[in-house]
Amino acid sequence: MRLLVLVSLSVVLMVMDHKYKSLESVRDALSLLIYPIQLSVELPGSVTDWFNESLATRRHLQEEIDSLRTQQFVQQAQMQKFAALQAENIRLRELLDSSFEVGEKVLIAELMSVNLDPYKHQVVINKGELHDIYPGQPLVDAEGVMGQIVHAGPYSSTAMLITDTSHAIPIQVNRNGLRSIALGSGTINRLELPYIPNSADIQPGDLLITSGLGGRFPPGYPVATVTAVQHDPGNAFAAVVATPLAHLNRSREVLLIWPSQTTVIESTADIPVETPDDVTDPEEPAETDTATADNATNQMGQPDQAGQLDNSGTAVETE
């Protein structure tokens, strides 16, 4: 009975609210009273959702920050590599430009190691007989002559630098064509010219280039710059010191040269030679042409035990 009364009352109230809106004010008042209760009920869930969202956002931001830091580190490393590649590209262009002007066949090689023996100036490169490398082959960098191959293996080769005490290279003064031999001193930035007559026309600042005598080094390649000339009246020869132009202790890329047949001087028999016997008086003017590679080699005699001079005026390593 009670249930029937309640149901009937509910129906009457619903009809009155639908037709006459008589309970709308009552509903608004009740909603104001119920709202704090609803808010208090929903608050724990809202706080939980906000907390979870904050944690997720913080975690996402942290992951994004870590990812950006990793990308930045990788990009910085790549930029460093790019700078190194750019510098290497510049060096390679300089190497190629230094030889393409004369037109010889060339091959770029990289240094693999350096001989740590202080009495030997030798390096190992990553090209060998499989690349047609041969003993005696000239070696240059972008600035000048570095040396020559003394041993060629299948995949790598050993090169002797021009400053090695066992090395000699026929040179001439670019200014006047005066010819002589430049010997390695054992110091990386020093060459010696012990067979220049006192009366010869040579002075600091003169550029020394390969003469081509002996047929090993093609003519015209820069070798060194004269840095000191000392004249001793009691000696027939001046003490001449030169500094190599090649970056012997810095270059990582080198250029191997196959001299063309047109640039190699095959014989020096018809070239005037000035020997030490011809220099009788230091006050008398000297001829421009000094000893050729072969005669200067005879004047020099044998070098130390690290190597011996061949008939081209250059040094080869003995076993």
RODO-2510 file (C-alpha; in nm, 4 decimals, decimal comma):
residues 319
     n   res          X          Y          Z
     1     m     0,0000     0,0000     0,0000
     2     r     0,2773     0,2391     0,0884
     3     l     0,4588     0,1615    -0,2352
     4     l     0,1456     0,2351    -0,4373
     5     v     0,1084     0,5730    -0,2685
     6     l     0,4695     0,6652    -0,3416
     7     v     0,4421     0,5616    -0,7044
     8     s     0,1222     0,7613    -0,7477
     9     l     0,2857     1,0678    -0,5900
    10     s     0,5824     1,0372    -0,8194
    11     v     0,3622     1,0226    -1,1262
    12     v     0,1679     1,3310    -1,0175
    13     l     0,4881     1,5260    -0,9561
    14     m     0,6329     1,4282    -1,2931
    15     v     0,3166     1,5378    -1,4755
    16     m     0,3053     1,8682    -1,2923
    17     d     0,6750     1,9362    -1,3592
    18     h     0,6395     1,8503    -1,7251
    19     k     0,3316     2,0638    -1,7882
    20     y     0,3607     2,3478    -1,5406
    21     k     0,7370     2,3572    -1,4513
    22     s     0,6285     2,3928    -1,0933
    23     l     0,9171     2,1913    -0,9463
    24     e     1,1988     2,3647    -1,1355
    25     s     1,2797     2,6016    -0,8512
    26     v     1,2785     2,3125    -0,6079
    27     r     1,5166     2,1195    -0,8345
    28     d     1,7529     2,4151    -0,8584
    29     a     1,7591     2,4519    -0,4822
    30     l     1,8277     2,0848    -0,4359
    31     s     2,1104     2,0964    -0,6962
    32     l     2,2769     2,3728    -0,4958
    33     l     2,2602     2,1595    -0,1890
    34     i     2,3784     1,8465    -0,3658
    35     y     2,6667     2,0111    -0,5624
    36     p     2,9146     2,0134    -0,2716
    37     i     2,8372     1,6507    -0,2116
    38     q     2,8905     1,5706    -0,5807
    39     l     3,2132     1,7686    -0,5809
    40     s     3,3430     1,5905    -0,2744
    41     v     3,2592     1,2574    -0,4314
    42     e     3,4309     1,3412    -0,7627
    43     l     3,7300     1,5156    -0,6054
    44     p     3,9388     1,2041    -0,5259
    45     g     3,8975     1,0774    -0,8813
    46     s     3,9849     1,4180    -1,0282
    47     v     4,2901     1,4508    -0,8076
    48     t     4,3989     1,1009    -0,9032
    49     d     4,3527     1,1754    -1,2748
    50     w     4,5434     1,5060    -1,2437
    51     f     4,8270     1,3373    -1,0552
    52     n     4,8525     1,0560    -1,3098
    53     e     4,8429     1,3033    -1,5965
    54     s     5,1121     1,5143    -1,4313
    55     l     5,3335     1,2124    -1,3857
    56     a     5,2733     1,1009    -1,7437
    57     t     5,3435     1,4502    -1,8763
    58     r     5,6605     1,4797    -1,6700
    59     r     5,7738     1,1347    -1,7818
    60     h     5,6991     1,2213    -2,1431
    61     l     5,8826     1,5514    -2,1136
    62     q     6,1797     1,3819    -1,9519
    63     e     6,1887     1,1190    -2,2261
    64     e     6,1641     1,3905    -2,4891
    65     i     6,4434     1,5883    -2,3212
    66     d     6,6633     1,2784    -2,3082
    67     s     6,5879     1,2066    -2,6731
    68     l     6,6724     1,5643    -2,7733
    69     r     6,9941     1,5520    -2,5727
    70     t     7,0922     1,2299    -2,7480
    71     q     7,0117     1,3800    -3,0868
    72     q     7,2116     1,6907    -2,9999
    73     f     7,5108     1,4821    -2,8949
    74     v     7,4935     1,2743    -3,2139
    75     q     7,4570     1,5841    -3,4288
    76     q     7,7504     1,7518    -3,2549
    77     a     7,9613     1,4439    -3,3222
    78     q     7,8441     1,4445    -3,6827
    79     m     7,9310     1,8119    -3,7124
    80     q     8,2798     1,7379    -3,5846
    81     k     8,3097     1,4593    -3,8418
    82     f     8,1767     1,6944    -4,1068
    83     a     8,4406     1,9513    -4,0168
    84     a     8,7093     1,6816    -4,0361
    85     l     8,5746     1,5623    -4,3714
    86     q     8,5656     1,9186    -4,4985
    87     a     8,9280     1,9724    -4,3967
    88     e     9,0226     1,6387    -4,5532
    89     n     8,8421     1,7376    -4,8728
    90     i     9,0397     2,0611    -4,8849
    91     r     9,3664     1,8705    -4,8354
    92     l     9,2745     1,6228    -5,1092
    93     r     9,1876     1,9043    -5,3474
    94     e     9,5229     2,0668    -5,2765
    95     l     9,6965     1,7344    -5,3366
    96     l     9,5238     1,6827    -5,6682
    97     d     9,5761     2,0422    -5,7778
    98     s     9,9483     2,0153    -5,7019
    99     s     9,9899     1,7330    -5,9542
   100     f     9,7198     1,7790    -6,2161
   101     e     9,9025     2,0885    -6,3371
   102     v    10,1896     1,8739    -6,4614
   103     g     9,9779     1,5814    -6,5758
   104     e    10,1555     1,2795    -6,4260
   105     k     9,9608     0,9726    -6,3217
   106     v     9,8906     0,9997    -5,9484
   107     l     9,7386     0,7980    -5,6641
   108     i     9,6298     0,9237    -5,3225
   109     a     9,7385     0,7202    -5,0195
   110     e     9,7017     0,7554    -4,6439
   111     l     9,9644     0,7209    -4,3737
   112     m     9,9189     0,4101    -4,1601
   113     s    10,2097     0,4450    -3,9188
   114     v    10,5353     0,6282    -3,8534
   115     n    10,8686     0,4655    -3,7728
   116     l    10,9437     0,5520    -3,4101
   117     d    11,3188     0,5063    -3,4568
   118     p    11,4595     0,8597    -3,4127
   119     y    11,7403     0,7809    -3,6582
   120     k    11,5031     0,6805    -3,9389
   121     h    11,2479     0,9090    -4,0989
   122     q    11,0139     0,6532    -4,2528
   123     v    10,6375     0,6140    -4,2828
   124     v    10,4055     0,3330    -4,3910
   125     i    10,1250     0,4025    -4,6395
   126     n     9,8168     0,1973    -4,7274
   127     k     9,9069     0,1280    -5,0915
   128     g    10,1327    -0,1476    -5,2240
   129     e    10,2278    -0,3616    -5,5214
   130     l     9,8624    -0,4400    -5,5926
   131     h     9,8271    -0,0677    -5,6686
   132     d    10,1378    -0,0714    -5,8949
   133     i    10,3567     0,0884    -5,6274
   134     y    10,7288     0,0305    -5,6831
   135     p    11,0516     0,1034    -5,4893
   136     g    11,1919     0,4441    -5,5747
   137     q    10,8510     0,5947    -5,6531
   138     p    10,8284     0,9660    -5,5627
   139     l    10,6046     1,0774    -5,2786
   140     v    10,4677     1,4330    -5,2456
   141     d    10,2050     1,6248    -5,0537
   142     a    10,0241     1,9472    -5,1401
   143     e    10,3323     2,1577    -5,0614
   144     g    10,6282     1,9648    -5,1978
   145     v    10,8333     1,6469    -5,2199
   146     m    10,8133     1,4188    -4,9157
   147     g    11,0375     1,1278    -5,0134
   148     q    11,0311     0,7993    -5,2012
   149     i    10,9182     0,4391    -5,1616
   150     v    11,1929     0,2084    -5,0305
   151     h    10,9882    -0,1089    -4,9878
   152     a    10,6603    -0,2118    -5,1516
   153     g    10,4508    -0,4910    -5,0031
   154     p    10,1281    -0,6314    -5,1460
   155     y     9,8962    -0,3972    -4,9549
   156     s    10,1263    -0,1402    -4,7924
   157     s    10,4584     0,0279    -4,8581
   158     t    10,7378     0,1952    -4,6636
   159     a    10,8530     0,5407    -4,7682
   160     m    11,1719     0,7221    -4,6695
   161     l    11,1363     1,0957    -4,6102
   162     i    11,3799     1,3416    -4,7664
   163     t    11,5138     1,4338    -4,4207
   164     d    11,6334     1,0790    -4,3473
   165     t    12,0121     1,0662    -4,3181
   166     s    12,0215     0,7989    -4,5903
   167     h    11,8354     1,0106    -4,8442
   168     a    11,9677     1,2401    -5,1161
   169     i    11,7731     1,4191    -5,3864
   170     p    11,9015     1,6053    -5,6950
   171     i    11,7792     1,9660    -5,6819
   172     q    11,8303     2,2950    -5,8569
   173     v    11,7817     2,6562    -5,7549
   174     n    11,4671     2,7793    -5,9232
   175     r    11,6054     3,1314    -5,9599
   176     n    11,9137     3,0491    -6,1660
   177     g    11,9187     2,6750    -6,2368
   178     l    12,2144     2,5998    -6,0063
   179     r    12,2187     2,2235    -5,9504
   180     s    12,3283     2,0249    -5,6469
   181     i    12,2274     1,7481    -5,4076
   182     a    12,0138     1,7928    -5,0949
   183     l    12,0932     1,5487    -4,8153
   184     g    11,8769     1,4488    -4,5224
   185     s    12,0105     1,5733    -4,1902
   186     g    11,8166     1,3501    -3,9527
   187     t    11,6116     1,6506    -3,8381
   188     i    11,2557     1,6661    -3,9675
   189     n    11,2718     2,0305    -4,0794
   190     r    11,6284     2,0503    -4,2127
   191     l    11,8088     1,9611    -4,5348
   192     e    12,1766     2,0162    -4,6035
   193     l    12,3498     2,1093    -4,9306
   194     p    12,7187     2,0369    -4,8627
   195     y    12,8394     2,0573    -5,2235
   196     i    12,7645     2,4202    -5,3122
   197     p    13,0868     2,6090    -5,4023
   198     n    13,1621     2,9203    -5,2005
   199     s    13,1396     3,1320    -5,5135
   200     a    12,8025     2,9891    -5,6251
   201     d    12,5024     3,2186    -5,6546
   202     i    12,2711     3,0960    -5,3795
   203     q    12,1069     3,2932    -5,1022
   204     p    11,8455     3,2556    -4,8265
   205     g    11,4933     3,2477    -4,9635
   206     d    11,5856     3,0641    -5,2836
   207     l    11,3376     2,7958    -5,3843
   208     l    11,4852     2,4509    -5,4450
   209     i    11,3048     2,2258    -5,6924
   210     t    11,3695     1,8787    -5,8281
   211     s    11,6094     1,8839    -6,1217
   212     g    11,4951     1,5549    -6,2746
   213     l    11,8514     1,4243    -6,2944
   214     g    11,8785     1,0513    -6,2382
   215     g    11,5277     0,9802    -6,3647
   216     r    11,3667     0,9163    -6,0263
   217     f    11,2067     1,2450    -5,9248
   218     p    11,0292     1,4335    -6,2045
   219     p    11,1626     1,7877    -6,2542
   220     g    10,9941     2,0994    -6,1267
   221     y    10,8508     1,9821    -5,7935
   222     p    10,9249     2,2142    -5,4973
   223     v    11,1545     2,0603    -5,2385
   224     a    11,2728     2,3221    -4,9888
   225     t    11,3574     2,6848    -4,9246
   226     v    11,7123     2,7947    -4,8447
   227     t    11,7257     2,9308    -4,4912
   228     a    12,0982     2,9826    -4,4266
   229     v    12,4169     3,0205    -4,6314
   230     q    12,7546     3,0393    -4,4562
   231     h    13,0757     3,1024    -4,6499
   232     d    13,4064     2,9815    -4,5061
   233     p    13,7109     3,1238    -4,6894
   234     g    13,9122     2,8226    -4,5805
   235     n    13,6662     2,5780    -4,7334
   236     a    13,5822     2,5285    -5,0994
   237     f    13,2153     2,4685    -5,0208
   238     a    12,9563     2,6805    -4,8443
   239     a    12,7395     2,5478    -4,5619
   240     v    12,3856     2,5682    -4,6982
   241     v    12,0778     2,4719    -4,4976
   242     a    11,7229     2,4457    -4,6325
   243     t    11,3790     2,3795    -4,4851
   244     p    11,1530     2,1261    -4,6601
   245     l    10,8271     2,2645    -4,7950
   246     a    10,6320     1,9412    -4,7470
   247     h    10,4550     1,8900    -4,4152
   248     l    10,6634     1,5869    -4,3283
   249     n    10,5313     1,5477    -3,9750
   250     r    10,1730     1,6616    -4,0355
   251     s    10,0432     1,5311    -4,3683
   252     r     9,8035     1,2373    -4,3462
   253     e     9,7360     1,2083    -4,7177
   254     v    10,0172     1,1757    -4,9705
   255     l    10,0355     1,1620    -5,3462
   256     l    10,2227     0,8876    -5,5307
   257     i    10,3531     0,9898    -5,8726
   258     w    10,4301     0,7903    -6,1840
   259     p    10,6693     1,0214    -6,3752
   260     s    10,5818     1,0498    -6,7414
   261     q    10,8507     0,9540    -6,9909
   262     t    10,8632     1,3083    -7,1275
   263     t    10,9565     1,4577    -6,7892
   264     v    11,2332     1,2165    -6,6950
   265     i    11,5890     1,3032    -6,7939
   266     e    11,7364     0,9715    -6,8981
   267     s    12,0988     1,0750    -6,9351
   268     t    12,3243     1,3489    -6,7984
   269     a    12,6405     1,2680    -6,9922
   270     d    12,6249     1,5869    -7,2010
   271     i    12,5597     1,8223    -6,9086
   272     p    12,8556     2,0399    -6,7965
   273     v    12,9831     1,9350    -6,4564
   274     e    13,1648     2,1416    -6,1979
   275     t    13,3686     1,9212    -5,9663
   276     p    13,5598     2,0135    -5,6510
   277     d    13,8852     2,0031    -5,8539
   278     d    13,7542     2,2892    -6,0667
   279     v    13,7151     2,5138    -5,7616
   280     t    14,0734     2,6362    -5,7125
   281     d    14,0104     2,9861    -5,5869
   282     p    13,7079     3,0880    -5,3800
   283     e    13,7349     3,4411    -5,5194
   284     e    13,6867     3,3249    -5,8787
   285     p    13,3255     3,3226    -6,0082
   286     a    13,1667     2,9818    -6,0357
   287     e    12,9733     2,8434    -6,3268
   288     t    12,5981     2,8186    -6,2826
   289     d    12,5950     2,4455    -6,3355
   290     t    12,7334     2,2491    -6,0433
   291     a    12,7825     1,8778    -6,0080
   292     t    12,5107     1,6564    -6,1455
   293     a    12,3439     1,3900    -5,9387
   294     d    12,5937     1,1202    -6,0395
   295     n    12,9078     1,3273    -5,9776
   296     a    12,7727     1,4758    -5,6557
   297     t    12,6974     1,1259    -5,5418
   298     n    13,0598     1,0295    -5,6026
   299     q    13,1681     1,3363    -5,4055
   300     m    12,9447     1,2420    -5,1162
   301     g    13,0728     0,8888    -5,0911
   302     q    12,8824     0,6313    -4,8921
   303     p    12,6268     0,7397    -4,6290
   304     d    12,5807     0,5746    -4,2945
   305     q    12,4852     0,2114    -4,2456
   306     a    12,1136     0,2814    -4,2744
   307     g    12,1285     0,2907    -4,6559
   308     q    12,3359     0,3430    -4,9658
   309     l    12,3208     0,5852    -5,2555
   310     d    12,2246     0,4574    -5,5970
   311     n    12,3254     0,6029    -5,9306
   312     s    12,0303     0,8435    -5,9342
   313     g    12,1555     1,0424    -5,6377
   314     t    11,8835     0,9123    -5,4071
   315     a    11,8997     0,6635    -5,1262
   316     v    11,7630     0,3156    -5,0999
   317     e    11,7381     0,1138    -4,7841
   318     t    11,9543    -0,1918    -4,7537
   319     e    11,8436    -0,5117    -4,5871
***
